[in-house]
Amino acid sequence: MQIAPEQAGFLTLLARIAGARYAVEVGTFTGLSSIAIARGMGPQGRLVCCDLSEDFTAMARRYWARAGLSEQIELRLGPAADTLRAMPDEEHIDLAFIDADKTGYTTYWNELVPRMRPGGLILVDNVLWHGRVLHPVSEDDHAIVAFNEQVLADPRVDALMIPIGDGLTVARRK
Ligand SMILES: C[S@@+](CC[C@H](N)C(=O)[O-])C[C@H]1O[C@@H](n2cnc3c(N)ncnc32)[C@H](O)[C@@H]1O
């Protein structure tokens, strides 16, 4: 389920270019994308990771320790929608990465956009969904199609879908 290696490099580069200091990840799994983002932010950066699974994230914790990133990354276990809603209602996030359950993408987007600093980046994985966006069948397929249409129509961001890995949307809060 982890992001592709070239996406990891791209996340690191984007976090560095953006000068991000405070980031939020939705969907952490075993830790690859979180390590990529935290590395890009450097030692001053702080990353909050949202995930449901104690088992997957136990592995992530071990990799964070091996990467020397344990102090920079905070894990919040539970449904990501609840974790995001509990965050301050102010523009404080420099970079966010969405890569969890596909039917939750719209909720995560709606919670994150108002909390992004102007100029902040929201990155979203799997927006091409292995090509299934062209012929949606399942609930997840339709969720990704609806999400992509929502992003396209959202006047609060400039956004572009980049065909790297399974498709990565890069959106900048205006
Ligand atoms: C595709 S994996 C994330 C991969 C990760 N970004 C990486 O590159 O290694 C999706 C993750 O989302 C988590 N997840 C699924 N539904 C969730 C929810 N409602 N709230 C929080 N996390 C959820 C799963 O436990 C899983 O670890």
The ligand as an SDF file (V2000), in Angstrom:
LIG
                    3D

 27 29  0  0  0  0  0  0  0  0999 V2000
   -2.4260    3.3510    1.4130 C   0  0  0  0  0  0  0  0  0  0  0  0
   -2.0520    3.1500    3.1180 S   0  0  0  0  0  0  0  0  0  0  0  0
   -0.9910    4.5210    3.4270 C   0  0  0  0  0  0  0  0  0  0  0  0
    0.3600    4.3370    2.8050 C   0  0  0  0  0  0  0  0  0  0  0  0
    1.4070    5.3100    3.3060 C   0  0  0  0  0  0  0  0  0  0  0  0
    1.0560    6.6860    2.9740 N   0  0  0  0  0  0  0  0  0  0  0  0
    2.7660    4.9560    2.7300 C   0  0  0  0  0  0  0  0  0  0  0  0
    3.1900    5.5750    1.7650 O   0  0  0  0  0  0  0  0  0  0  0  0
    3.3780    3.9980    3.2150 O   0  0  0  0  0  0  0  0  0  0  0  0
   -3.5610    3.6380    3.8790 C   0  0  0  0  0  0  0  0  0  0  0  0
   -3.5290    3.7560    5.3780 C   0  0  0  0  0  0  0  0  0  0  0  0
   -4.7210    4.4410    5.7760 O   0  0  0  0  0  0  0  0  0  0  0  0
   -5.1450    3.9210    7.0060 C   0  0  0  0  0  0  0  0  0  0  0  0
   -6.5670    4.2190    7.1410 N   0  0  0  0  0  0  0  0  0  0  0  0
   -7.6140    3.6480    6.4950 C   0  0  0  0  0  0  0  0  0  0  0  0
   -8.7790    4.1970    6.8770 N   0  0  0  0  0  0  0  0  0  0  0  0
   -8.4690    5.1590    7.7840 C   0  0  0  0  0  0  0  0  0  0  0  0
   -9.2360    6.0870    8.5510 C   0  0  0  0  0  0  0  0  0  0  0  0
  -10.5670    6.1540    8.4350 N   0  0  0  0  0  0  0  0  0  0  0  0
   -8.5660    6.9020    9.3960 N   0  0  0  0  0  0  0  0  0  0  0  0
   -7.2270    6.8550    9.5070 C   0  0  0  0  0  0  0  0  0  0  0  0
   -6.4510    6.0110    8.7940 N   0  0  0  0  0  0  0  0  0  0  0  0
   -7.0600    5.1640    7.9550 C   0  0  0  0  0  0  0  0  0  0  0  0
   -4.8070    2.4390    6.9440 C   0  0  0  0  0  0  0  0  0  0  0  0
   -4.6850    1.8850    8.2340 O   0  0  0  0  0  0  0  0  0  0  0  0
   -3.4890    2.4380    6.1580 C   0  0  0  0  0  0  0  0  0  0  0  0
   -2.3900    2.4110    7.0210 O   0  0  0  0  0  0  0  0  0  0  0  0
  1  2  1  0
  2  3  1  0
  2 10  1  0
  3  4  1  0
  4  5  1  0
  5  6  1  0
  5  7  1  0
  7  8  2  0
  7  9  1  0
 10 11  1  0
 11 12  1  0
 11 26  1  0
 12 13  1  0
 13 14  1  0
 13 24  1  0
 14 15  1  0
 14 23  1  0
 15 16  2  0
 16 17  1  0
 17 18  1  0
 17 23  2  0
 18 19  1  0
 18 20  2  0
 20 21  1  0
 21 22  2  0
 22 23  1  0
 24 25  1  0
 24 26  1  0
 26 27  1  0
M  CHG  2   2   1   9  -1
M  END
$$$$
